[in-house]
Amino acid sequence: MFELNGKVAIVTGAGQGIGREIALQLAASGAKVALIDVSDKIFDVLEEIKGRGGDGLAIKCDVSSWDDAHKAVGQVLEKYGRIDILVNNAGIAPFKPLAVMSEQDWDKVLDINLKGVFNFTRAVLPKMIEQRYGKIISISSAIGSVVGFPNAAHYAASKAGIAGFTRALALEVAQYGINVNSIAPGPIETPALQSLGKEALEQLKHAIPLGRLGKPEDVANLVLFLASDKSSFITGQNIIIDGGYTLP
């Protein structure tokens, strides 16, 4: 549906879940995809992309490290010469009450979920400005950017931060033809969500007006739209995709 032939994309956290599906769908739409993750699973995803006739590369990288992010972007530019799409997807979602949360617990979530967005966005921005074209899409969450959730203060803070980052950056780079948006998924069937347990998952499902949990491909389909030129007049938005979960 969305033509991305000739485009070069980076997807962080591409080893599993939403990130994996985003990478597969971008590749299926014609983009060359750089897969970023700390896990070796990205090599399996790359083989799947190549097996379907796509093109890409896999780079093991800690998104919370500026040096790692800068080097990874350099590898992409060395191979492809341009970067058109950045999907900041890497994130963790641990749950812990604030009363027993350590400074290390807090820092780890903010470093990966929010600093990781800064690192990769900052690394690709000079090339996108030079090109006068770019699509920056960050995965926020309904938690934090729209609603609260118990035992997730660090996660909520990081995801609300992404929404604010998106709005500010969109104003800075609009003059260069760069679109900056974030996506706020509600409950999506991922390994992280499964950790809540069956009872909590059933409660979530009943709280969703459309009657089901979201799937990674639901989010990937929205990413494809935002990565395409069909969304050229959309910027600075935090788009909720939650089956109606956050409706009053």
C-alpha positions as CSV (number, residue, x, y, z in Angstrom):
1,M,0.0,0.0,0.0
2,F,2.8,2.4,0.9
3,E,5.7,2.7,-1.6
4,L,9.1,3.0,0.1
5,N,11.4,1.8,-2.7
6,G,14.8,3.5,-2.5
7,K,14.2,4.6,1.1
8,V,16.6,3.7,3.9
9,A,15.2,3.1,7.4
10,I,16.6,2.5,10.8
11,V,14.5,0.6,13.4
12,T,15.8,0.3,17.0
13,G,14.7,-2.6,19.1
14,A,14.1,-4.6,16.0
15,G,14.8,-8.0,17.5
16,Q,11.3,-8.9,18.6
17,G,7.7,-7.7,19.2
18,I,6.6,-4.4,17.6
19,G,10.1,-3.5,16.4
20,R,10.5,-6.8,14.5
21,E,7.1,-6.4,12.8
22,I,7.9,-2.8,11.9
23,A,11.2,-3.8,10.3
24,L,9.6,-6.6,8.3
25,Q,6.8,-4.4,7.0
26,L,9.2,-1.6,6.0
27,A,11.3,-4.1,4.1
28,A,8.2,-5.6,2.5
29,S,7.3,-2.1,1.3
30,G,10.7,-1.7,-0.4
31,A,12.8,0.1,2.2
32,K,16.4,-1.0,3.0
33,V,16.3,-1.6,6.8
34,A,19.0,-1.3,9.4
35,L,18.1,-3.4,12.4
36,I,19.3,-2.2,15.7
37,D,19.2,-4.2,19.0
38,V,21.4,-5.5,21.8
39,S,20.0,-9.0,21.0
40,D,21.3,-11.5,18.5
41,K,17.7,-11.9,17.4
42,I,18.2,-9.1,14.8
43,F,20.3,-11.5,12.7
44,D,17.3,-13.9,12.5
45,V,15.1,-10.9,11.5
46,L,17.6,-9.9,8.8
47,E,17.6,-13.5,7.4
48,E,13.8,-13.3,7.3
49,I,14.0,-10.0,5.4
50,K,16.5,-11.4,2.9
51,G,14.5,-14.6,2.5
52,R,11.6,-12.4,1.3
53,G,13.8,-10.6,-1.2
54,G,14.5,-7.5,0.9
55,D,17.7,-5.7,1.8
56,G,19.2,-4.6,5.1
57,L,21.8,-4.9,7.8
58,A,21.9,-5.9,11.4
59,I,23.9,-3.9,14.0
60,K,24.2,-4.9,17.7
61,C,24.0,-1.6,19.6
62,D,23.1,-0.3,23.0
63,V,20.8,2.6,22.2
64,S,21.5,4.3,25.6
65,S,25.2,4.8,24.5
66,W,25.9,7.9,22.3
67,D,29.0,6.2,21.0
68,D,27.1,3.1,19.9
69,A,24.4,5.1,18.3
70,H,26.8,7.4,16.4
71,K,28.8,4.4,15.1
72,A,25.7,2.5,14.1
73,V,24.4,5.5,12.1
74,G,27.8,5.8,10.5
75,Q,27.6,2.2,9.4
76,V,24.3,2.8,7.8
77,L,25.5,5.9,5.9
78,E,28.6,4.1,4.8
79,K,26.6,1.3,3.2
80,Y,23.6,3.2,1.9
81,G,24.6,6.9,1.7
82,R,21.4,8.2,3.2
83,I,18.8,7.8,6.0
84,D,15.2,8.6,5.2
85,I,13.3,7.0,8.1
86,L,14.2,6.5,11.8
87,V,11.9,4.5,14.0
88,N,12.8,4.9,17.7
89,N,11.2,1.7,19.0
90,A,13.7,0.3,21.6
91,G,12.4,0.2,25.1
92,I,11.9,-1.7,28.2
93,A,8.8,-1.9,30.4
94,P,9.6,-3.2,33.9
95,F,7.0,-2.7,36.7
96,K,8.0,-1.7,40.3
97,P,6.3,0.5,42.9
98,L,8.0,3.9,43.3
99,A,8.4,3.4,47.0
100,V,10.9,0.6,46.4
101,M,12.3,1.8,43.1
102,S,16.1,2.4,43.1
103,E,18.0,5.1,41.3
104,Q,19.4,2.4,39.1
105,D,15.9,1.2,38.2
106,W,14.9,4.7,37.2
107,D,18.1,5.5,35.2
108,K,17.9,2.2,33.2
109,V,14.4,2.9,31.9
110,L,15.1,6.5,31.2
111,D,18.4,5.8,29.5
112,I,17.0,3.2,27.1
113,N,13.5,4.6,26.5
114,L,14.2,8.3,26.4
115,K,17.9,8.9,26.0
116,G,18.0,6.2,23.3
117,V,15.5,8.4,21.3
118,F,17.8,11.4,21.8
119,N,20.9,9.4,20.8
120,F,19.6,8.1,17.5
121,T,17.6,11.2,16.5
122,R,20.6,13.4,17.2
123,A,22.8,11.0,15.2
124,V,20.6,11.0,12.0
125,L,19.6,14.6,12.1
126,P,22.5,16.2,10.3
127,K,22.0,13.9,7.3
128,M,18.3,14.5,7.2
129,I,18.8,18.2,7.4
130,E,21.3,17.9,4.5
131,Q,18.8,15.9,2.5
132,R,16.0,18.3,3.4
133,Y,13.9,15.2,4.0
134,G,13.3,12.7,6.8
135,K,10.7,10.8,8.8
136,I,11.3,10.4,12.5
137,I,8.8,8.2,14.3
138,S,9.1,7.3,18.0
139,I,7.1,4.7,19.8
140,S,5.7,6.3,22.9
141,S,2.8,4.7,24.9
142,A,-0.7,5.5,26.0
143,I,0.9,5.0,29.5
144,G,2.4,8.3,30.4
145,S,1.5,10.3,27.3
146,V,-2.2,9.8,27.8
147,V,-3.1,7.9,31.0
148,G,-1.4,6.7,34.2
149,F,-0.6,3.1,35.2
150,P,0.4,1.8,38.7
151,N,4.0,0.7,39.3
152,A,5.3,2.3,36.1
153,A,6.3,5.8,37.1
154,H,9.7,5.5,35.3
155,Y,8.1,4.0,32.2
156,A,5.4,6.6,32.2
157,A,7.9,9.4,32.6
158,S,10.0,8.1,29.7
159,K,7.0,7.8,27.3
160,A,5.6,11.2,28.2
161,G,9.0,12.5,27.5
162,I,9.0,11.1,24.0
163,A,5.7,12.9,23.3
164,G,7.1,16.2,24.5
165,F,10.4,15.6,22.6
166,T,8.4,14.9,19.4
167,R,6.4,18.2,19.6
168,A,9.5,20.3,20.3
169,L,11.7,18.7,17.6
170,A,8.9,18.9,15.0
171,L,9.0,22.7,15.3
172,E,12.8,22.8,15.0
173,V,13.1,20.8,11.8
174,A,9.9,21.5,9.9
175,Q,11.8,24.0,7.8
176,Y,14.0,21.2,6.5
177,G,11.1,19.0,5.3
178,I,11.4,16.6,8.2
179,N,8.3,15.1,9.8
180,V,8.5,14.1,13.5
181,N,5.7,12.1,15.1
182,S,5.2,9.6,17.9
183,I,2.9,6.7,18.3
184,A,1.2,5.9,21.6
185,P,0.1,2.2,21.6
186,G,-2.3,0.9,24.1
187,P,-2.2,-2.8,25.2
188,I,-0.3,-4.7,22.4
189,E,0.4,-8.4,22.4
190,T,4.1,-8.4,23.1
191,P,6.5,-10.3,25.4
192,A,6.5,-7.3,27.7
193,L,2.7,-7.3,28.0
194,Q,2.6,-11.1,28.6
195,S,4.6,-10.5,31.8
196,L,1.5,-9.0,33.4
197,G,-0.1,-12.4,33.6
198,K,-3.3,-13.9,32.3
199,E,-5.7,-12.3,34.7
200,A,-4.4,-8.8,34.1
201,L,-4.4,-9.4,30.3
202,E,-8.1,-10.5,30.5
203,Q,-8.9,-7.3,32.4
204,L,-7.2,-5.2,29.8
205,K,-9.0,-6.9,27.0
206,H,-12.4,-6.2,28.6
207,A,-11.4,-2.6,29.0
208,I,-10.8,-2.2,25.2
209,P,-14.0,-1.1,23.4
210,L,-13.0,-3.0,20.2
211,G,-12.8,-6.2,22.3
212,R,-9.2,-7.3,21.6
213,L,-5.6,-6.6,22.4
214,G,-3.6,-4.9,19.7
215,K,-1.2,-6.7,17.5
216,P,2.3,-5.6,16.5
217,E,1.1,-5.3,12.9
218,D,-1.5,-2.8,14.0
219,V,1.4,-0.5,15.1
220,A,3.5,-1.4,12.1
221,N,0.7,-0.4,9.7
222,L,0.6,3.1,11.3
223,V,4.4,3.3,11.1
224,L,4.2,2.6,7.3
225,F,1.8,5.4,6.9
226,L,3.9,7.9,8.8
227,A,7.0,6.7,7.0
228,S,5.4,7.3,3.6
229,D,4.8,10.5,1.7
230,K,1.1,10.0,2.3
231,S,1.6,11.6,5.7
232,S,3.6,14.6,4.5
233,F,1.3,17.1,6.3
234,I,1.4,15.4,9.7
235,T,4.0,16.5,12.2
236,G,4.4,16.9,15.9
237,Q,1.6,14.5,16.7
238,N,1.4,11.7,19.4
239,I,-1.0,9.4,17.7
240,I,-3.0,7.0,19.9
241,I,-3.6,3.4,18.7
242,D,-5.4,1.6,21.4
243,G,-8.7,0.2,20.3
244,G,-10.5,2.9,22.3
245,Y,-8.8,1.9,25.6
246,T,-8.1,5.5,26.6
247,L,-11.5,6.9,25.6
248,P,-13.3,8.5,28.6
